[in-house]
Amino acid sequence: MKKVILFTAIIAAIGGCFGPELDELSFFEVTTGSPEASVTLGRIRLSGVLTRLEQAQLSDHGFVWSTSLEQLESSPETARRHSLGSTAQNGFYEWTSDPLSLDSIYF
């Protein structure tokens, strides 16, 4: 009986190796610089580099920000957004924010 169970386990293990091929996943990487104060009061400049990213995917990425952490956690689609598709070239992006309130905390 033990030989039958062992034989079945070996066949199942070997048979599992002959399944469909898996597709390789390719993830992009983001390197960000430190936020810098802009020349204009109330704005910040963000910069960095996106690597291992196809150009067609660039417009899918960007920044999302809000003065409410709860808004970003519960309904990020209503937060303020900036797509990198219009500003990034060769993976490098540099973006200056819209005027921000100096009395608010942004997430």
DSSP file (Angstrom, degrees, kcal/mol; ACC not computed):
  #  RESIDUE AA STRUCTURE BP1 BP2  ACC     N-H-->O    O-->H-N    N-H-->O    O-->H-N    TCO  KAPPA ALPHA  PHI   PSI    X-CA   Y-CA   Z-CA
    1    1 A M     >        0   0    0      0, 0.0     4,-2.0     0, 0.0     5,-0.2   0.000 360.0 360.0 360.0 -40.9    0.0    0.0    0.0
    2    2 A K  H  >  +     0   0    0      1,-0.2     4,-2.4     2,-0.2     5,-0.2   0.865 360.0  54.0 -65.2 -34.9    2.8    2.4    0.9
    3    3 A K  H  > S+     0   0    0      2,-0.2     4,-2.7     1,-0.2    -1,-0.2   0.875 106.8  51.3 -67.1 -36.5    4.5    1.7   -2.5
    4    4 A V  H  > S+     0   0    0      2,-0.2     4,-2.4     1,-0.2    -2,-0.2   0.914 111.8  46.5 -66.1 -43.4    1.2    2.6   -4.4
    5    5 A I  H  X S+     0   0    0     -4,-2.0     4,-2.3     2,-0.2    -2,-0.2   0.913 114.6  47.4 -65.2 -43.0    1.0    5.9   -2.5
    6    6 A L  H  X S+     0   0    0     -4,-2.4     4,-2.3     2,-0.2    -2,-0.2   0.921 112.6  48.9 -64.2 -44.6    4.7    6.7   -3.1
    7    7 A F  H  X S+     0   0    0     -4,-2.7     4,-2.3     1,-0.2    -2,-0.2   0.897 111.4  49.8 -62.2 -41.9    4.3    5.8   -6.8
    8    8 A T  H  X S+     0   0    0     -4,-2.4     4,-2.4     2,-0.2    -1,-0.2   0.895 110.4  50.3 -64.1 -41.2    1.2    8.0   -7.1
    9    9 A A  H  X S+     0   0    0     -4,-2.3     4,-2.3     2,-0.2    -2,-0.2   0.900 111.0  48.8 -65.1 -40.7    3.0   10.9   -5.5
   10   10 A I  H  X S+     0   0    0     -4,-2.3     4,-2.5     2,-0.2     5,-0.2   0.926 112.0  48.3 -65.3 -44.8    6.0   10.6   -7.8
   11   11 A I  H  X S+     0   0    0     -4,-2.3     4,-2.6     1,-0.2    -2,-0.2   0.904 112.5  49.3 -62.4 -41.6    3.8   10.4  -10.9
   12   12 A A  H  X S+     0   0    0     -4,-2.4     4,-1.5     2,-0.2    -1,-0.2   0.899 111.6  48.8 -65.6 -40.0    1.8   13.4   -9.7
   13   13 A A  H  X S+     0   0    0     -4,-2.3     4,-0.5     2,-0.2    -2,-0.2   0.918 115.4  43.1 -66.3 -43.2    5.0   15.4   -9.1
   14   14 A I  H >< S+     0   0    0     -4,-2.5     3,-1.1     1,-0.2     4,-0.3   0.893 111.8  54.4 -69.8 -39.3    6.5   14.6  -12.5
   15   15 A G  H >< S+     0   0    0     -4,-2.6     3,-1.2     1,-0.3    -1,-0.2   0.810  99.2  62.7 -64.9 -29.9    3.2   15.2  -14.3
   16   16 A G  H >< S+     0   0    0     -4,-1.5     3,-0.9     1,-0.2    -1,-0.3   0.735  93.6  63.6 -67.4 -21.4    3.0   18.7  -12.7
   17   17 A C  T << S+     0   0    0     -3,-1.1    -1,-0.2    -4,-0.5    -2,-0.2   0.643  94.2  61.7 -76.5 -14.1    6.2   19.6  -14.6
   18   18 A F  T <  S+     0   0    0     -3,-1.2    -1,-0.2    -4,-0.3    -2,-0.1   0.124  79.0 116.4-100.6  21.0    4.5   19.1  -18.0
   19   19 A G  S <  S-     0   0    0     -3,-0.9     3,-0.1     1,-0.2    -3,-0.0  -0.034  78.6 -57.1 -76.1-174.1    1.8   21.8  -17.5
   20   20 A P        -     0   0    0      0, 0.0    -1,-0.2     0, 0.0     2,-0.1  -0.295  63.8 -98.7 -66.1 151.0    1.5   24.9  -19.6
   21   21 A E        -     0   0    0     -3,-0.1     2,-0.3     1,-0.1    -3,-0.0  -0.416  36.9-123.7 -69.7 145.1    4.5   27.3  -19.8
   22   22 A L        -     0   0    0     -2,-0.1     2,-0.3    -3,-0.1    -1,-0.1  -0.693  19.6-121.7 -90.3 142.7    4.3   30.3  -17.5
   23   23 A D        -     0   0    0     -2,-0.3     2,-0.3     1,-0.1    -1,-0.0  -0.649  27.5-118.0 -81.6 137.9    4.6   33.8  -19.0
   24   24 A E        -     0   0    0     -2,-0.3     2,-0.4     1,-0.0    -1,-0.1  -0.592  25.7-138.3 -76.0 133.7    7.5   35.9  -17.6
   25   25 A L        -     0   0    0     -2,-0.3     2,-0.5     2,-0.0    -1,-0.0  -0.746  11.9-159.3 -93.3 140.8    6.3   39.0  -15.8
   26   26 A S        -     0   0    0     -2,-0.4     2,-0.3    26,-0.0    -2,-0.0  -0.970   8.1-166.5-122.9 116.5    8.2   42.2  -16.3
   27   27 A F        -     0   0    0     -2,-0.5     2,-0.2    26,-0.1    -2,-0.0  -0.784  15.6-129.4-103.7 145.1    7.8   44.9  -13.7
   28   28 A F        -     0   0    0     -2,-0.3     2,-0.4    26,-0.0    24,-0.2  -0.486  18.7-138.0 -85.9 163.2    8.9   48.5  -14.1
   29   29 A E  E     -A   51   0A   0     22,-2.4    22,-2.5    -2,-0.2     2,-0.5  -0.937   7.8-154.5-122.8 145.9   11.1   50.3  -11.5
   30   30 A V  E     -A   50   0A   0     -2,-0.4     2,-0.5    20,-0.2    20,-0.2  -0.983   6.7-172.5-122.2 127.2   10.7   53.9  -10.2
   31   31 A T  E     -A   49   0A   0     18,-2.6    18,-2.6    -2,-0.5     2,-0.4  -0.983  15.6-163.7-115.5 121.3   13.6   55.9   -8.8
   32   32 A T  E     -A   48   0A   0     -2,-0.5    16,-0.3    16,-0.2     2,-0.2  -0.816   9.4-142.7-109.4 145.7   12.5   59.2   -7.3
   33   33 A G        -     0   0    0     14,-3.0    14,-0.2    -2,-0.4     3,-0.1  -0.470  41.4 -81.1 -89.7 170.8   14.4   62.2   -6.4
   34   34 A S        -     0   0    0     -2,-0.2    -1,-0.1     1,-0.1    11,-0.1  -0.510  52.9-102.1 -70.8 139.8   13.8   64.3   -3.3
   35   35 A P        -     0   0    0      0, 0.0     2,-0.3     0, 0.0    11,-0.2  -0.381  43.5-158.2 -60.6 141.2   11.0   66.8   -3.7
   36   36 A E  E     -B   45   0A   0      9,-2.2     9,-3.1    -3,-0.1     2,-0.2  -0.910  20.3-106.3-123.2 149.9   12.3   70.3   -4.3
   37   37 A A  E     -B   44   0A   0     -2,-0.3     7,-0.2     7,-0.2     2,-0.1  -0.534  38.1-131.5 -70.6 138.5   10.8   73.7   -3.7
   38   38 A S        -     0   0    0      5,-2.1     5,-0.2     2,-0.3     4,-0.1  -0.394  20.4-110.6 -84.1 167.4    9.9   75.4   -7.0
   39   39 A V  S    S+     0   0    0     -2,-0.1     2,-0.4     2,-0.1    -1,-0.1   0.845 104.8  72.7 -64.9 -33.9   10.8   78.9   -7.9
   40   40 A T  S >  S-     0   0    0      1,-0.1     3,-1.3     2,-0.0    -2,-0.3  -0.712  97.7-110.0 -85.9 130.2    7.1   79.8   -7.6
   41   41 A L  T 3  S+     0   0    0     -2,-0.4     3,-0.1     1,-0.2    -2,-0.1  -0.319 100.3  24.9 -59.7 134.5    5.8   79.9   -4.0
   42   42 A G  T 3  S+     0   0    0      1,-0.3    58,-3.3    -4,-0.1     2,-0.3   0.555 101.2 100.7  90.0   8.8    3.4   77.1   -3.1
   43   43 A R    <   -     0   0    0     -3,-1.3    -5,-2.1    56,-0.2     2,-0.3  -0.923  51.4-157.9-124.7 151.5    4.7   74.6   -5.7
   44   44 A I  E     -B   37   0A   0     -2,-0.3    53,-2.8    54,-0.3     2,-0.5  -0.917  12.1-136.8-123.8 155.8    7.0   71.6   -5.5
   45   45 A R  E     -BC  36  96A   0     -9,-3.1    -9,-2.2    -2,-0.3     2,-0.4  -0.954  17.3-168.6-115.0 127.2    9.0   69.9   -8.2
   46   46 A L  E     + C   0  95A   0     49,-3.2    49,-3.1    -2,-0.5     2,-0.3  -0.907  12.2 169.5-113.0 140.9    9.1   66.1   -8.4
   47   47 A S  E     + C   0  94A   0     -2,-0.4   -14,-3.0    47,-0.2     2,-0.3  -0.963   8.8 124.2-147.0 163.8   11.5   64.2  -10.5
   48   48 A G  E     -AC  32  93A   0     45,-2.1    45,-2.6    -2,-0.3     2,-0.4  -0.983  46.0 -87.7 170.6-168.7   12.7   60.7  -11.1
   49   49 A V  E     -AC  31  92A   0    -18,-2.6   -18,-2.6    -2,-0.3     2,-0.5  -0.997  17.4-154.5-135.6 134.0   13.3   57.9  -13.6
   50   50 A L  E     -A   30   0A   0     41,-3.2     2,-0.3    -2,-0.4     3,-0.2  -0.939  23.6-174.4-102.9 124.8   11.0   55.0  -14.8
   51   51 A T  E     +A   29   0A   0    -22,-2.5   -22,-2.4    -2,-0.5     3,-0.1  -0.842  58.0  23.7-120.5 159.6   12.9   52.0  -16.1
   52   52 A R  S    S+     0   0    0     -2,-0.3     2,-0.4   -24,-0.2    -1,-0.2   0.891  89.9 131.4  56.4  44.5   11.9   48.8  -17.7
   53   53 A L        -     0   0    0     -3,-0.2    -1,-0.2   -25,-0.1     2,-0.2  -0.991  58.4-126.7-130.0 130.2    8.7   50.4  -18.9
   54   54 A E    >   -     0   0    0     -2,-0.4     3,-1.6     1,-0.1     4,-0.5  -0.519  24.2-123.5 -72.8 143.1    7.2   50.3  -22.4
   55   55 A Q  G >  S+     0   0    0      1,-0.3     3,-1.2     2,-0.2     4,-0.4   0.824 109.8  61.7 -58.3 -33.8    6.4   53.7  -23.8
   56   56 A A  G 3  S+     0   0    0      1,-0.3     3,-0.4     2,-0.1    -1,-0.3   0.779 102.6  51.8 -65.1 -25.2    2.8   52.7  -24.3
   57   57 A Q  G X  S+     0   0    0     -3,-1.6     3,-1.7     1,-0.2    -1,-0.3   0.570  84.1  90.9 -86.0  -8.7    2.4   52.1  -20.6
   58   58 A L  G X  S+     0   0    0     -3,-1.2     3,-1.7    -4,-0.5    26,-0.4   0.849  79.0  57.7 -60.5 -38.5    3.8   55.5  -19.6
   59   59 A S  G 3  S+     0   0    0     -4,-0.4    -1,-0.3    -3,-0.4    26,-0.2   0.656  95.2  67.7 -69.1 -13.2    0.4   57.3  -19.6
   60   60 A D  G <  S+     0   0    0     -3,-1.7     2,-0.3    -4,-0.1    -1,-0.3   0.550  95.3  68.5 -79.7  -7.4   -0.9   54.8  -17.0
   61   61 A H    <   +     0   0    0     -3,-1.7    23,-3.3    -4,-0.3    24,-0.5  -0.806  57.7 104.0-118.3 154.0    1.5   56.1  -14.3
   62   62 A G  E     -E   83   0B   0     -2,-0.3     2,-0.4    21,-0.3    21,-0.2  -0.951  60.8 -49.8 173.9-153.6    1.7   59.4  -12.4
   63   63 A F  E     -E   82   0B   0     19,-2.5    19,-2.1    -2,-0.3     2,-0.4  -0.881  32.6-169.0-115.9 144.9    1.0   61.1   -9.1
   64   64 A V  E     +E   81   0B   0     -2,-0.4     2,-0.3    17,-0.2    17,-0.2  -1.000  18.3 166.7-129.0 132.2   -2.1   61.1   -6.9
   65   65 A W  E     +E   80   0B   0     15,-2.2    15,-1.6    -2,-0.4     2,-0.3  -0.981   8.6 164.1-147.0 159.1   -2.4   63.5   -4.0
   66   66 A S        -     0   0    0     -2,-0.3    41,-3.1    13,-0.2    13,-0.1  -0.972  44.1-121.6-161.6 163.8   -4.9   64.8   -1.6
   67   67 A T  S    S+     0   0    0     -2,-0.3     2,-0.5    39,-0.2    38,-0.2   0.446  99.8  69.8 -89.0  -2.3   -5.2   66.7    1.7
   68   68 A S     >  -     0   0    0      1,-0.1     4,-1.4     2,-0.0     5,-0.1  -0.959  60.5-166.4-121.5 116.1   -7.2   63.7    3.0
   69   69 A L  H  > S+     0   0    0     -2,-0.5     4,-1.8     1,-0.2     5,-0.2   0.857  93.7  58.6 -65.1 -34.8   -5.5   60.4    3.7
   70   70 A E  H  > S+     0   0    0      1,-0.2     4,-2.9     2,-0.2     5,-0.4   0.872 101.9  54.3 -62.8 -37.5   -9.0   58.8    4.0
   71   71 A Q  H  > S+     0   0    0      1,-0.2     4,-2.0     2,-0.2     7,-0.3   0.908 108.6  48.3 -63.3 -41.6   -9.8   59.9    0.4
   72   72 A L  H  < S+     0   0    0     -4,-1.4    -1,-0.2     1,-0.2    -2,-0.2   0.853 116.8  43.2 -67.6 -33.4   -6.7   58.2   -1.0
   73   73 A E  H  < S+     0   0    0     -4,-1.8    -2,-0.2     2,-0.2    -1,-0.2   0.881 125.2  29.9 -79.4 -38.9   -7.5   55.0    0.9
   74   74 A S  H  < S+     0   0    0     -4,-2.9    -3,-0.2     1,-0.2    -2,-0.2   0.859 138.3   7.0 -94.3 -38.1  -11.2   54.8    0.2
   75   75 A S    ><  +     0   0    0     -4,-2.0     3,-1.8    -5,-0.4     4,-0.3  -0.496  60.6 165.7-146.1  73.1  -11.7   56.5   -3.2
   76   76 A P  G >  S+     0   0    0      0, 0.0     3,-1.3     0, 0.0   -11,-0.1   0.712  71.5  74.4 -63.8 -19.3   -8.4   57.4   -4.9
   77   77 A E  G 3  S+     0   0    0      1,-0.3    -5,-0.1    -6,-0.1     4,-0.1   0.710  94.6  52.4 -67.0 -17.3  -10.2   58.0   -8.2
   78   78 A T  G <  S+     0   0    0     -3,-1.8    -1,-0.3    -7,-0.3    -6,-0.1   0.494  91.7  97.8 -94.5  -4.7  -11.6   61.3   -6.7
   79   79 A A  S <  S-     0   0    0     -3,-1.3   -13,-0.2    -4,-0.3     2,-0.2  -0.281  89.3 -84.2 -78.3 167.9   -8.2   62.6   -5.7
   80   80 A R  E     -E   65   0B   0    -15,-1.6   -15,-2.2    -2,-0.0     2,-0.3  -0.487  54.0-167.2 -72.5 143.4   -6.1   65.0   -7.7
   81   81 A R  E     -E   64   0B   0    -17,-0.2     2,-0.3    -2,-0.2   -17,-0.2  -0.923  23.7-168.4-135.0 154.7   -4.0   63.4  -10.4
   82   82 A H  E     -E   63   0B   0    -19,-2.1   -19,-2.5    -2,-0.3     2,-0.3  -0.928  18.9-146.2-141.3 120.4   -1.1   64.0  -12.8
   83   83 A S  E >   -E   62   0B   0     -2,-0.3     3,-0.6   -21,-0.2   -21,-0.3  -0.660   5.9-148.1 -85.0 138.5   -0.3   61.6  -15.6
   84   84 A L  G >> S+     0   0    0    -23,-3.3     4,-2.7   -26,-0.4     3,-1.2   0.590  81.3  90.2 -79.6 -10.2    3.3   61.2  -16.5
   85   85 A G  G 34 S+     0   0    0    -24,-0.5    -1,-0.2   -27,-0.3   -26,-0.2   0.796  88.6  45.6 -57.9 -30.2    2.4   60.4  -20.1
   86   86 A S  G <4 S+     0   0    0     -3,-0.6    -1,-0.3   -28,-0.1    -2,-0.1   0.619 123.5  30.8 -89.5 -12.1    2.6   64.1  -21.1
   87   87 A T  T <4 S+     0   0    0     -3,-1.2     2,-0.2    -4,-0.2     7,-0.2   0.664  91.2  95.0-120.9 -21.5    5.8   64.9  -19.4
   88   88 A A     <  -     0   0    0     -4,-2.7     2,-0.4     5,-0.1     5,-0.2  -0.536  45.0-174.5 -82.4 140.0    8.2   61.9  -19.3
   89   89 A Q  B >  S-D   92   0A   0      3,-2.3     3,-2.0    -2,-0.2    -3,-0.0  -0.993  73.2 -11.4-133.1 126.4   10.8   61.4  -22.0
   90   90 A N  T 3  S-     0   0    0     -2,-0.4     3,-0.1     1,-0.3    -1,-0.1   0.819 128.8 -57.3  54.6  33.2   12.9   58.3  -22.1
   91   91 A G  T 3  S+     0   0    0      1,-0.3   -41,-3.2   -42,-0.1     2,-0.4   0.233 112.4 118.3  86.4 -15.4   11.7   57.3  -18.7
   92   92 A F  E <   -CD  49  89A   0     -3,-2.0    -3,-2.3   -43,-0.2     2,-0.4  -0.707  42.1-174.6 -86.5 134.0   12.8   60.6  -17.0
   93   93 A Y  E     +C   48   0A   0    -45,-2.6   -45,-2.1    -2,-0.4     2,-0.3  -0.970  16.0 176.4-129.4 148.0   10.1   62.7  -15.5
   94   94 A E  E     +C   47   0A   0     -2,-0.4     2,-0.4   -47,-0.2   -47,-0.2  -0.960  13.3 175.1-145.1 128.2   10.1   66.1  -13.9
   95   95 A W  E     -C   46   0A   0    -49,-3.1   -49,-3.2    -2,-0.3     2,-0.5  -0.999  21.8-151.7-142.5 136.6    6.9   67.7  -12.8
   96   96 A T  E     -C   45   0A   0     -2,-0.4   -51,-0.2   -51,-0.2    -2,-0.0  -0.935  29.8-125.8-108.2 129.4    6.0   70.9  -11.0
   97   97 A S        -     0   0    0    -53,-2.8     3,-0.1    -2,-0.5    -1,-0.0  -0.106  24.0 -98.0 -69.3 165.4    2.7   70.8   -9.0
   98   98 A D        -     0   0    0      1,-0.2   -54,-0.3   -55,-0.1    -1,-0.1  -0.315  68.3 -64.3 -67.5 165.9   -0.2   73.1   -9.2
   99   99 A P        -     0   0    0      0, 0.0     2,-0.3     0, 0.0   -56,-0.2  -0.368  61.1-155.4 -58.4 130.7   -0.3   75.8   -6.5
  100  100 A L        -     0   0    0    -58,-3.3     2,-0.3    -3,-0.1     6,-0.0  -0.806  21.1-105.1-108.9 149.3   -0.6   74.1   -3.1
  101  101 A S    >   -     0   0    0     -2,-0.3     3,-1.1     1,-0.1   -59,-0.1  -0.566  19.9-146.8 -72.5 131.9   -2.1   75.6    0.0
  102  102 A L  T 3  S+     0   0    0     -2,-0.3    -1,-0.1     1,-0.2   -60,-0.0   0.653  97.0  57.0 -74.3 -14.0    0.7   76.5    2.5
  103  103 A D  T 3  S+     0   0    0      2,-0.0     2,-0.3     0, 0.0    -1,-0.2   0.370  95.6  82.1 -96.8   3.9   -1.6   75.7    5.4
  104  104 A S    <   -     0   0    0     -3,-1.1     2,-0.5     2,-0.0    -4,-0.0  -0.739  69.2-134.5-111.8 157.1   -2.4   72.1    4.3
  105  105 A I        -     0   0    0     -2,-0.3     2,-0.4   -38,-0.2    -2,-0.0  -0.934  25.7-151.5-106.1 131.8   -0.7   68.7    4.6
  106  106 A Y              0   0    0     -2,-0.5   -39,-0.2     1,-0.1   -37,-0.0  -0.845 360.0 360.0-110.5 142.3   -0.6   66.7    1.5
  107  107 A F              0   0    0    -41,-3.1   -40,-0.1    -2,-0.4    -1,-0.1   0.314 360.0 360.0-115.6 360.0   -0.5   62.9    1.1
